[in-house]
Amino acid sequence: MIDLRTAFRFHHTPFTREIRTEDRFHLPFLDEALEGLHRCVEARMSAALIAPAGTGKTVLLRCLKAALPEARYQVRDVKITDLSKRDLCREIAVACDAPPAGTYNTLVRRLQERFEQAVHVDGRRPVLLLDEAQDLRLDSLAIVRLLTNFEMDSRLILSVVLCGTQRVKALLDRADQEAVARRIYHYATLRLLSRDELLQYVKHRCALAGAPTVPFDEGALESLFEISRGNLRAADALALKALERAAQAKAGAAGSQHVLEARKELWP
């Protein structure tokens, strides 16, 4: 068993998905995306977070959820899968503690009743986070329009945040989805990191794990960027695997050869 804590003086294993929201990596465009979503929800409107896979969408959603006080907001999150509109509605109903129903129309009505109850009885604004929204079927996308329509669109009750890849934007740009797209008040976007930003990210994750120094030489850092192309998920996997290879070799730091070995093991 490779012990990175002993090899590189980490307090715990670095580059895993287990990261607290308060320890998230800060960059201006990441902070701007989060602030935009927060302002939109505070205004009782709906939004979309569009970004390539592996760029931190779900982390940002977790940060948004943490930023909304439980005393004022009732936040529920659902990870989208390729479901029919009725089955997706059932998933949302389970997440929102709405009574079950056999038909789609009844499910929608009970969900709306549940959201109104949150406002008028619980005194909390309902927020629905739909992650992996690129997997939405076209007919299921209509749920956004139906669930946010209260009293002939005269009241703002529910905020929906769609989160997914660029395919979400492509779905909303379709002419037959204009009614749904008009309900998206704000679009936040993420991108891949630049070379300098990825270097900052690696330093940040190493510091969070307790390392006194960054256990990658310049060649390794360059290789991490060249292979990951600034994708956070890919960089995390490469960095962790490279550290394991360096520890096995009893090297003082991971070099470019360890990153290349990691790539072969991860993506043969």
LINUR-V884630 format. One record per residue. D_CENTER is the distance of its C-alpha to the mean C-alpha in whole Angstrom. Layout:
# LINUR-V884630
d_center=D_CENTER
d_center=D_CENTER
This chain:
# LINUR-V884630
d_center=31
d_center=30
d_center=30
d_center=28
d_center=28
d_center=32
d_center=32
d_center=30
d_center=30
d_center=26
d_center=26
d_center=23
d_center=22
d_center=19
d_center=16
d_center=15
d_center=12
d_center=13
d_center=13
d_center=13
d_center=11
d_center=15
d_center=15
d_center=12
d_center=13
d_center=15
d_center=16
d_center=17
d_center=15
d_center=12
d_center=14
d_center=15
d_center=12
d_center=11
d_center=14
d_center=15
d_center=12
d_center=14
d_center=17
d_center=17
d_center=16
d_center=19
d_center=21
d_center=20
d_center=19
d_center=16
d_center=14
d_center=11
d_center=8
d_center=10
d_center=9
d_center=11
d_center=9
d_center=9
d_center=8
d_center=5
d_center=3
d_center=1
d_center=4
d_center=5
d_center=5
d_center=7
d_center=9
d_center=10
d_center=11
d_center=13
d_center=14
d_center=16
d_center=19
d_center=20
d_center=23
d_center=22
d_center=19
d_center=18
d_center=15
d_center=14
d_center=11
d_center=12
d_center=10
d_center=12
d_center=15
d_center=18
d_center=20
d_center=23
d_center=23
d_center=25
d_center=23
d_center=19
d_center=21
d_center=22
d_center=19
d_center=18
d_center=21
d_center=21
d_center=18
d_center=20
d_center=23
d_center=25
d_center=28
d_center=28
d_center=30
d_center=31
d_center=31
d_center=28
d_center=30
d_center=30
d_center=27
d_center=26
d_center=29
d_center=28
d_center=24
d_center=25
d_center=28
d_center=25
d_center=23
d_center=27
d_center=28
d_center=25
d_center=26
d_center=30
d_center=30
d_center=27
d_center=27
d_center=23
d_center=21
d_center=19
d_center=15
d_center=14
d_center=10
d_center=10
d_center=7
d_center=8
d_center=11
d_center=13
d_center=14
d_center=16
d_center=20
d_center=22
d_center=24
d_center=21
d_center=19
d_center=22
d_center=21
d_center=19
d_center=22
d_center=24
d_center=22
d_center=22
d_center=26
d_center=28
d_center=32
d_center=32
d_center=29
d_center=31
d_center=28
d_center=25
d_center=23
d_center=20
d_center=17
d_center=14
d_center=11
d_center=10
d_center=7
d_center=8
d_center=10
d_center=14
d_center=15
d_center=14
d_center=16
d_center=19
d_center=19
d_center=19
d_center=22
d_center=24
d_center=27
d_center=27
d_center=24
d_center=25
d_center=25
d_center=21
d_center=21
d_center=23
d_center=21
d_center=18
d_center=19
d_center=16
d_center=14
d_center=12
d_center=11
d_center=10
d_center=13
d_center=14
d_center=16
d_center=20
d_center=22
d_center=23
d_center=19
d_center=18
d_center=21
d_center=20
d_center=17
d_center=19
d_center=22
d_center=19
d_center=18
d_center=22
d_center=23
d_center=20
d_center=22
d_center=25
d_center=26
d_center=29
d_center=29
d_center=27
d_center=28
d_center=27
d_center=30
d_center=30
d_center=30
d_center=27
d_center=25
d_center=26
d_center=26
d_center=22
d_center=22
d_center=24
d_center=22
d_center=19
d_center=19
d_center=16
d_center=14
d_center=12
d_center=12
d_center=15
d_center=16
d_center=15
d_center=17
d_center=20
d_center=21
d_center=21
d_center=23
d_center=25
d_center=26
d_center=27
d_center=29
d_center=31
d_center=31
d_center=33
d_center=35
d_center=36
d_center=35
d_center=34
d_center=31
d_center=29
d_center=31
d_center=30
d_center=32
d_center=29
d_center=26
d_center=28
d_center=29
d_center=25
d_center=25
d_center=27
d_center=26
d_center=23
d_center=23
d_center=27
